[in-house]
Amino acid sequence: MILLYIDPGTGSFLVQAIVAGFLGIVFFFKSVKDYILGIFGYKSKDQNIDDK
Amino acid sequence: MINNRIPSSFRDPSSFVFCLENKIFRSSQPNYKTTFNYLIESGLYNELTEKNYLIKHTFIRIDKDENQIIQPEHIPFISYPYEWSFEQIKDAALLTLKIQNIALRYNMSLKDASIYNVQFLNGKPIFIDSTSFEFNNDKPWTAYYQFCKHFLYPLWIMKYVSPELNSLYLSNLDGIDPKFTIQLMPIRAYFRLSIILHLLTPVFYRTNSEKSGSKLFSKEQHKRLLKHLFSIISSLHLPYKKGGWINYYVNGLPMLNYFG
């Protein structure tokens, strides 16, 4: 018997493709929203993954 | 040295941990050599250790079977997720995502996102498995589903059901199954896009074959996924509950001149 490191299908590659595709639309509208709010001086306070 | 192998270190085929004279060492197999050397030489190891995201190690030697022996920095106190608070689990999750995000820049990726790969050192979470990295080559994140089971679903359950359910880690060592999470979550939770995307989609679309695995997943898509997971987790907070001590100074002390 081979011990599998992580269970089969763990990659859920199809799921990630669906989720990432959908997020493309979400982030597009979010960037539009942030841009418009930015004009009025509002800045998003969300913590970002690239923050130091 | 194999005799001193720590029994719980059995999963990863590329390395294992052993104990010798009360010191902890990690031995990585010859087939993992290229990957491990790339981790060090690419600068990823330096960047992660400078930020205190990954545990530092000292190279000891290459043994007669070509295994590389390293000695990771000593962690004096080992704790487990079922002992951690909501915020600690959240910090561990954010650390895993940050590491994956940085690794992508070096064309590397975490091959597993187990919560047991994180410990707390000097009050901060730190990733302890130096051999959890693999080449990415524009593949989707192998450990995405594991990340959800080990971090995202437990955090949601703690938030929406009860913070005491970190005890579920005890009975679910491989993380919490999405179907079980669905049974626990209240209806109101399903009005959130994040829950539809990361909890319902895996249940409906997850297949047990990796036939779609050959598909390329651009770095841009990968980063978008990580960014979304990061923003979901960083904005999770436990509901505010009034505890017995909240009005202590108002009601708890009978009189202001109580102490004379």
Interface residues (C-beta under 8 A of the other chain):
Chain A: L3 Y5 I6 D7 P8 G9 T10 G11 S12 F13 L14 V15 Q16 A17 I18 V19 A20 G21 F22 L23 G24 V26 F27 D46 Q47 N48 I49 D50
Chain B: F10 R11 D12 P13 L97 K98 N101 K111 D112 K139 P140 W141 T142 A143 Y144 Y145 Q146 D174 L193 L197 H198 T201 P202 Y205 R206 T207 N208 S209 E210 S212 G213 K215 F217 Q221 H222 R224 L225 L226 K227 H228 F230 S231 S234 S235
